[in-house]
Amino acid sequence: MSAPLRPRPAGPSGPAASWDSAVPGARATSRLLTVGVVGAGRVGAVLGAALAAAGHRVVAVSGSSGASRARLALLLPEVPRRPVAAVAHAAADLLLIAAPDDRLAGVVTDLAEQGALHPGQIVAHTSGAHGLAVLEPAVAVGARPLALHPAMTFTGTPDDLARLDGISYGVTAPAELRPLAARLVADLGGVPEWVAESDRPLYHAALAHGANHLVTLVNEATDRLRDAGVSRPEKVLAPLLRAALENALRLGDDALTGPVSRGDAGTVQRHLARLAATAPESVPAYLALARRTADRAIAAGRLRPVDAQSLLGVLADSGREVAA
């Protein structure tokens, strides 16, 4: 059993103080939002629980898989599961759609065509890759669109709730909904980052490149250490990677260290030779990152172009070998 969720403070006056003014047409008898959540995946279940902890009324949620039911038992045990259209009908104020990027448009279109949405209802999605355009079928029937993406990785467990404090949300909203969006993010304990519609793909690419590819990179390094006979690679990597991440966030390119930033062509050549013999699948990624690291080191003045010539030659030769 998990501990019960505690209400999350949402600013000096709490959420009840401003929703009537932020939501034109909100019911005078209830200043809190009536919320439905479509998709009890890792993101939807956690954000639904966070909204409930902030005092909003989560009245229905969809999710039929075994994993979804398990998440709901932990995070929203008293909220009834309903079919998607029924959730939309029940969500008088806010419908939160937490669907995978490539399925989002279909979910919105189906709800609009089924008459499950109603005028004035806020229809928000949690996709980082999409902005407001994907919600056009909802807008066509009178709903109001909001893109609300939490810049955080989720496990779908109660532990995620603590990680929401202070995180950023990539928000795209019509001008008239910005106060509402800001208030909603505050109720979730976060900070809004206003992202233009045209910049959503770039915003999402940056997050995926930084977070998702980091997981791949760390696991690649872990595997190669095991290949080198290290029995506990995570113990070796943890302090090094934490320091590298903190330095990169604080210092930018001035945090660069290692053979590429020094122009040590011989060392890099030996790396590539051993990788080719042991784990050839790792060579293309190493080459791509080494080239980009060299570019950034040169641009930042960490590596003089004259000192980079031998290194760049090694990378170019290895690249041709891989392509051959």
C-alpha positions in Angstrom: 0.0 0.0 0.0 1.3 3.5 -0.8 0.9 6.4 1.5 -2.1 8.6 0.8 -1.4 11.6 -1.4 -1.2 14.9 0.5 -2.8 18.0 -1.0 -0.2 20.1 -2.9 -0.2 23.8 -2.1 -0.9 25.8 -5.2 0.3 29.3 -4.2 -0.7 31.6 -1.4 -4.5 31.4 -2.0 -4.8 27.8 -3.3 -6.4 26.8 -6.5 -10.0 27.7 -5.4 -9.2 31.4 -5.4 -8.8 32.0 -9.1 -10.3 29.3 -11.2 -13.7 31.1 -11.6 -11.9 34.1 -13.2 -9.5 32.0 -15.1 -12.2 29.7 -16.6 -14.9 31.8 -18.3 -18.2 30.0 -17.6 -17.0 27.9 -14.7 -19.7 26.8 -12.3 -20.1 29.3 -9.5 -20.9 26.4 -7.1 -17.4 24.8 -7.5 -14.2 26.8 -8.0 -12.2 23.6 -8.6 -11.9 21.9 -11.9 -13.8 18.7 -12.8 -11.1 16.7 -14.6 -11.1 13.6 -16.8 -7.9 11.8 -17.8 -7.7 9.8 -21.1 -4.8 7.4 -20.8 -3.6 5.9 -17.6 0.0 5.6 -18.8 2.9 6.7 -16.7 2.3 10.4 -17.4 -1.5 10.5 -17.3 -1.9 8.6 -14.1 0.8 10.7 -12.3 -0.6 14.1 -13.5 -4.1 13.0 -12.6 -2.9 12.2 -9.1 -1.1 15.5 -8.9 -4.2 17.4 -9.9 -6.2 15.5 -7.3 -3.6 16.3 -4.7 -3.9 20.0 -5.6 -7.7 19.8 -4.9 -9.2 19.3 -8.3 -11.9 16.7 -8.8 -10.7 13.9 -11.0 -13.9 12.2 -11.9 -13.0 9.6 -14.5 -10.0 8.0 -16.2 -9.5 5.6 -19.0 -7.1 2.7 -19.1 -7.7 -1.0 -19.6 -4.3 -2.7 -19.7 -3.0 -4.6 -16.6 -0.3 -2.0 -16.2 -2.8 0.8 -16.3 -5.0 -0.8 -13.7 -2.0 -1.3 -11.4 -1.0 2.3 -11.8 -4.5 3.5 -11.0 -4.7 1.3 -7.9 -1.6 3.1 -6.6 -2.3 6.6 -7.8 -6.1 7.1 -8.3 -7.7 4.3 -6.4 -11.1 6.0 -5.9 -11.5 7.3 -9.5 -13.7 5.1 -11.7 -12.3 3.7 -14.9 -14.5 4.5 -17.9 -14.3 4.2 -21.7 -12.6 7.1 -23.4 -15.8 8.8 -24.6 -17.4 8.5 -21.1 -14.3 10.2 -19.6 -14.7 13.1 -22.0 -18.4 13.5 -21.1 -17.6 13.5 -17.4 -14.8 16.0 -17.6 -16.9 19.2 -17.3 -13.9 21.6 -17.2 -10.7 19.9 -18.2 -10.0 16.8 -20.3 -6.4 15.7 -20.1 -5.3 13.5 -22.9 -2.1 11.6 -22.2 -1.8 9.5 -25.4 1.3 8.5 -27.3 2.5 11.1 -29.9 1.5 9.2 -33.0 -2.0 8.2 -31.6 -2.9 11.6 -30.2 -4.5 13.0 -33.4 -6.7 9.9 -33.8 -7.9 10.1 -30.2 -8.9 13.8 -30.6 -10.6 13.2 -33.9 -12.6 10.2 -32.5 -13.8 12.2 -29.5 -14.9 15.1 -31.7 -16.7 12.8 -34.1 -18.5 10.9 -31.3 -19.8 14.2 -29.8 -18.0 13.5 -26.6 -16.5 17.0 -26.3 -18.5 20.1 -25.5 -18.1 23.9 -26.0 -16.0 25.7 -23.4 -14.3 22.5 -22.2 -10.5 22.7 -22.0 -8.9 19.9 -23.9 -5.3 19.6 -23.0 -2.7 17.1 -24.2 0.7 16.1 -22.6 2.7 15.5 -25.8 5.9 17.4 -26.2 6.0 16.9 -29.9 2.6 18.4 -30.7 1.2 21.9 -30.2 -2.3 23.1 -30.7 -2.8 22.0 -34.4 -3.5 18.4 -33.3 -6.4 19.7 -31.2 -8.2 21.4 -34.2 -11.0 18.8 -34.3 -11.8 19.7 -30.6 -11.6 23.4 -31.4 -14.1 22.9 -34.2 -16.7 21.7 -31.8 -16.1 24.6 -29.4 -13.5 23.2 -27.0 -10.5 25.2 -26.0 -7.0 23.8 -26.7 -3.9 23.5 -24.5 -0.6 21.8 -24.9 0.9 21.0 -21.6 4.1 18.9 -21.6 6.0 18.0 -18.3 9.7 18.1 -18.9 10.4 15.0 -16.8 10.8 11.3 -17.1 8.1 9.1 -15.4 8.0 5.7 -13.8 4.2 5.7 -13.2 4.6 5.3 -9.5 3.9 7.6 -6.5 7.6 8.4 -6.4 7.0 10.6 -9.5 4.9 13.0 -7.5 7.8 14.4 -5.6 9.8 14.8 -8.8 7.1 17.2 -10.1 8.1 20.0 -7.7 9.8 22.8 -9.6 9.9 21.1 -13.0 9.2 23.0 -16.2 6.2 22.4 -18.5 6.4 23.2 -22.2 3.1 25.1 -22.7 1.5 26.2 -25.9 -1.8 28.1 -25.4 -4.0 30.7 -27.1 -3.4 34.1 -25.5 -6.7 34.0 -23.7 -5.8 30.7 -22.0 -2.4 31.7 -20.8 -3.5 32.7 -17.3 -5.4 29.4 -16.9 -2.4 27.5 -18.2 -0.1 29.3 -15.8 -2.4 28.5 -12.9 -2.7 24.9 -13.8 1.0 24.5 -14.0 1.3 26.2 -10.6 -1.2 23.8 -9.1 1.0 20.9 -10.4 4.0 22.5 -8.6 5.7 23.5 -11.9 6.9 26.4 -13.9 5.6 27.2 -17.4 8.0 27.6 -20.4 6.0 29.2 -23.2 6.8 27.4 -26.5 5.6 28.7 -29.9 3.5 26.3 -32.0 6.2 26.2 -34.7 8.9 25.4 -32.1 7.3 22.3 -30.5 9.2 19.8 -32.7 12.5 21.5 -31.8 11.6 21.7 -28.2 10.8 18.0 -28.1 13.8 17.0 -30.1 16.0 18.8 -27.6 14.5 16.9 -24.6 14.6 13.6 -26.4 18.2 14.1 -27.5 19.2 15.1 -24.0 17.3 12.6 -21.9 16.4 9.6 -24.0 19.8 9.4 -25.8 21.5 9.9 -22.4 20.0 6.6 -21.3 21.3 4.9 -24.4 24.7 6.5 -23.9 25.0 5.4 -20.3 24.0 1.9 -21.1 26.5 1.8 -23.9 29.2 2.9 -21.5 28.0 0.3 -19.0 28.2 -2.5 -21.5 31.7 -1.6 -22.7 33.0 -1.5 -19.1 31.6 -5.0 -18.6 33.4 -6.0 -21.8 36.6 -4.6 -20.2 36.1 -6.9 -17.2 34.6 -4.3 -14.8 32.2 -6.2 -12.5 30.3 -3.2 -11.2 30.3 -0.6 -14.0 27.5 1.4 -12.4 29.7 2.1 -9.4 32.5 3.3 -11.7 30.2 5.5 -13.8 27.9 7.0 -11.2 30.3 9.7 -9.7 31.9 10.4 -13.0 28.6 10.9 -14.9 27.0 12.9 -12.1 30.0 15.3 -12.1 30.0 15.5 -15.9 26.3 16.3 -15.9 26.5 19.0 -13.2 29.5 20.6 -14.9 27.9 20.6 -18.3 24.7 22.3 -16.9 26.8 24.8 -15.0 29.7 25.5 -17.4 28.4 24.5 -20.9 31.2 23.7 -23.3 33.8 24.7 -20.7 33.0 21.4 -19.0 34.5 19.4 -21.9 37.4 17.2 -20.9 38.9 14.0 -22.4 40.9 13.0 -25.5 38.7 14.7 -28.1 38.9 18.1 -26.4 42.7 17.7 -26.1 43.1 16.6 -29.7 44.6 13.3 -28.7 44.3 11.5 -32.0 46.3 8.5 -31.0 44.1 7.7 -28.1 40.9 8.1 -30.1 42.3 5.9 -32.8 43.0 3.2 -30.2 39.5 3.5 -28.9 38.0 3.0 -32.3 40.2 0.0 -33.1 39.2 -1.8 -29.9 35.6 -0.9 -30.3 35.6 -2.2 -33.8 37.0 -5.5 -32.6 34.8 -5.8 -29.5 31.6 -4.0 -30.1 31.4 -2.8 -33.7 27.8 -1.6 -33.2 29.1 1.1 -30.9 31.5 2.6 -33.5 29.0 4.8 -35.4 27.7 6.4 -32.2 31.2 7.0 -30.9 32.2 8.6 -34.2 29.2 10.8 -34.4 29.6 12.1 -30.8 33.4 12.5 -31.2 32.9 14.6 -34.3 30.3 16.8 -32.6 32.4 17.1 -29.5 35.4 18.2 -31.6 33.2 20.8 -33.4 32.0 22.2 -30.1 35.5 22.2 -28.5 36.9 24.1 -31.5 34.0 26.6 -31.5 34.4 27.2 -27.7 38.2 27.7 -28.0 38.9 24.6 -26.1 40.7 23.0 -29.0 42.8 24.9 -31.5 42.0 24.0 -35.2 45.7 23.2 -35.8 45.7 20.7 -32.9 42.5 19.2 -34.2 43.8 18.3 -37.7 45.1 14.8 -36.8 42.1 14.0 -34.7 39.7 15.0 -37.5 41.7 12.9 -39.9 41.3 9.8 -37.7 37.6 10.4 -37.4 37.2 10.9 -41.1 39.2 7.7 -41.9 37.2 5.7 -39.4 34.0 7.0 -40.8 34.9 5.9 -44.3 35.8 2.4 -43.0 32.4 2.2 -41.3 30.6 3.3 -44.5 32.6 0.9 -46.7 
